[in-house]
Amino acid sequence: MVPPPRLRRLRLTLLALLVSLAALAWVFVRLSGPAGPAGQRAAHSIPLTDVPPWGANFFLHLEVDEWDQRKTVEEAQAAGIRWAKQHFPWYEIQPEPGEYNWSKFDRIVDLFVSHDIEVIARLDFPAAWVPSADWVPAEKVGPPNNTPPASPELYAEFVRATVTHFKGRVRFYQIWNEPNLVSEWGLNPRHPVDPAEYAALLEAAADAARDADPDVVILSAPLAINNETVDLVGNMSDLDYLRGLYQAGAAEHFDILSVNAFGLDQAPDDPPAPERLNFRRAELQRAIMEDEGDGCKAVWANEYGWNAAPPGLDSIWRSVGELKQAAWTVEGVRFAQSQWPWAGVFSIWYFRHCCQSPDDAVYHFQMLDEGFNRRRLFEAVREAAADPAVAAAGDWAERAPPVRLGRLTDWAWRWDGTADARRRGCRTAFLGEPRTALDARYIESDVAGASLSFAFRGTGIALRVRRGIGAGTLRWRLDGSEDFESSVLQGPDGWDWLVLESALAPGPHELELEVGAAGGSVAIDGFRVSTDPTADPRRPWLLTLGGLSVGLLLLAFVDARAIVRRLDPEDLDAGAAWITG
């Protein structure tokens, strides 16, 4: 039988449709690619995790020469260090009751801030005049020993005074250090460490700090990693101690959990286990946090790294040599960035120390020696930190790595919402809530001319800004344009996405923002980078082949319907047999 003309055309149409659909699938799969250099990026859900990761420990208070202090900070900036954990010994700041000596630490803080380095202040080491807890041996009271005071309120008043003095310049405070060791908590093996005692100190200090500055960020004391039990010399395993802290109600009194993340002689990817001491032991502490319902807090490594003591030099941290020290320090941060969504800053132990001997294993942690010679670790970190932080398509927090503030002190970094929001501050808790910052954190400035820059790769850029009666004017420009655009932020109170551009050419861009001179404040909760579908190289092919496929499908439908109406059942069966061969 010779098929009817419509039947012949239907067969050809169906064949063409199959070819068109196959081509459409090939174009979609083979020509697809990421939206930017790092692909589409999901927003960080935990506050204070979308931050520059590179930090280090410093001891500028021990330097006699101001030139050495400045040179150290200049070298830190050259290495890409963005965070400085600096010791603020109580005995230096308050040598006598009611007497505060701020000048040295004012100079240190201003030096860091002027080099775009945020300060994390470690507060401990009471002066000899501070009454110690009754279990502290009399000969151990005062420096160089770190012994808890008789009353947490004594320490809290020192914390209050320090936070008040440095308000607007120092935003992060570590409360004490390694309280799970007798050597940091009374030096009396007959009085074992007790999580409840530190929890009381932490509560008093946190209350005082938050009263002095509601936007302060409290870091718990990092715990020394060990597997000891108190019946030996009074020390306690970091894991048992952390469980004890939660049982004592400490969760409400810190915003970031500090950990010690030493790798010892194990690679960064060495798996964790309760009996093992390694870099990934932090995962076990994180598991305890989550078991206690505290998973909306970040974890920062306030002492991090590997030791490179030469063979023959005894080291409690073991040793891996300088080559592995340099490589593993970078690999550890990279591992955390890919595997630990709860991780934030990694403060390398340590940057430089004026007064350590090469015969002491601790000397071989440093990035820069006492003569300002750069070690392999310095160069490895500098190279890793120098990778340009360019935002790909996705959501980025207000202090994400691609964000650079013109002057740190021009911008406040604030908490948003209630105290309960602070404790449940995962991003998902605030989605769809226009009156609260997405991760309970935002930056704000009322300083005319205060600026920041944001590097991104995409075709669109938007900011989450807070509108309100007292809001000011935001000035902005892209890619060094001669003229600034202006956006007035006054309006109904609440957070809102402000689209600045939506049709940029694909490629890297630099956004510059300024606070206008007309008064009012500018508050920013984050950035959103988009990739416009019109910039997709597949689009012309997808539109053409998609349109062709739809047309062929409609033609096949029309022909098939006409054939079905005209044919008898026997003819229809024969035609179907002909189509299917």
NORGIRA-V229810 format. One record per backbone hydrogen bond with DSSP energy under -1.0 kcal/mol. NH is the residue of the N-H (numbers start at 1). CO is the residue of the C=O. If there is no record, write none. Layout:
NH:CO, NH:CO
This chain:
8:4, 9:5, 10:6, 11:7, 12:8, 13:9, 14:10, 15:11, 16:12, 17:13, 18:14, 19:15, 20:16, 21:17, 22:18, 23:19, 24:20, 25:21, 26:22, 27:23, 28:24, 29:25, 30:26, 31:27, 39:36, 41:393, 51:49, 55:346, 56:83, 57:348, 58:85, 62:59, 63:60, 69:65, 70:66, 71:67, 72:68, 73:69, 74:70, 75:71, 76:72, 77:73, 78:74, 79:75, 80:77, 81:76, 82:54, 84:118, 85:56, 86:120, 88:122, 90:124, 91:125, 93:89, 94:90, 99:96, 101:93, 106:102, 107:103, 108:104, 109:105, 110:106, 111:107, 112:108, 113:109, 114:110, 115:112, 116:113, 117:112, 118:82, 120:84, 121:172, 122:86, 123:174, 130:127, 133:148, 136:133, 140:137, 141:138, 145:142, 150:131, 154:151, 156:152, 157:153, 158:154, 159:155, 160:156, 161:157, 162:158, 163:159, 164:160, 165:161, 166:162, 169:166, 170:166, 173:217, 174:121, 175:219, 176:123, 178:222, 181:178, 184:181, 185:182, 187:182, 191:188, 193:234, 197:194, 198:194, 199:195, 200:196, 201:197, 202:198, 203:199, 204:200, 205:201, 206:202, 207:203, 208:204, 209:205, 210:206, 211:207, 212:208, 213:209, 216:213, 217:171, 219:173, 220:256, 232:229, 236:180, 237:228, 241:237, 242:238, 243:239, 244:240, 245:241, 246:242, 247:243, 248:244, 249:246, 250:245, 253:250, 255:218, 256:218, 257:298, 259:300, 261:303, 263:305, 266:263, 270:267, 276:273, 281:278, 282:279, 283:280, 284:281, 285:281, 286:282, 287:283, 288:284, 289:285, 290:286, 291:287, 292:288, 293:290, 294:289, 297:294, 299:342, 300:257, 301:345, 302:259, 304:347, 305:261, 308:364, 313:310, 318:315, 320:307, 325:321, 326:322, 327:323, 328:324, 329:325, 330:326, 331:327, 332:328, 333:329, 334:330, 335:331, 336:332, 337:333, 338:334, 339:335, 340:336, 343:340, 344:299, 346:53, 347:301, 348:55, 349:304, 351:57, 360:357, 363:360, 364:361, 365:362, 366:363, 368:351, 369:373, 372:369, 375:367, 379:375, 380:376, 381:377, 382:378, 383:379, 384:380, 385:381, 386:382, 390:388, 391:455, 394:529, 396:527, 400:397, 403:400, 404:453, 406:451, 410:407, 411:408, 412:444, 414:442, 416:440, 422:418, 423:419, 424:420, 426:424, 427:45, 429:426, 430:427, 433:430, 436:433, 440:437, 442:414, 443:524, 444:412, 445:522, 449:515, 450:447, 452:513, 453:404, 454:511, 455:402, 456:509, 457:391, 458:507, 459:530, 460:530, 461:501, 462:528, 463:498, 464:526, 465:496, 466:523, 467:494, 468:489, 471:468, 472:521, 474:487, 475:514, 476:485, 477:512, 479:510, 481:478, 485:476, 487:474, 489:472, 494:467, 495:434, 496:465, 498:463, 500:461, 501:461, 504:459, 509:456, 511:454, 512:477, 513:452, 514:475, 515:450, 516:473, 521:470, 522:445, 524:443, 525:464, 527:396, 528:462, 529:394, 530:460, 535:532, 536:533, 539:536, 542:538, 543:539, 544:540, 545:541, 546:542, 547:543, 548:544, 549:545, 550:546, 551:547, 552:548, 553:549, 554:550, 555:551, 556:552, 557:553, 558:554, 559:555, 560:556, 561:557, 562:558, 563:559, 564:560, 565:561, 566:562, 567:563, 572:568, 573:569, 574:570, 575:571, 576:572, 577:573, 578:574, 579:575, 580:576
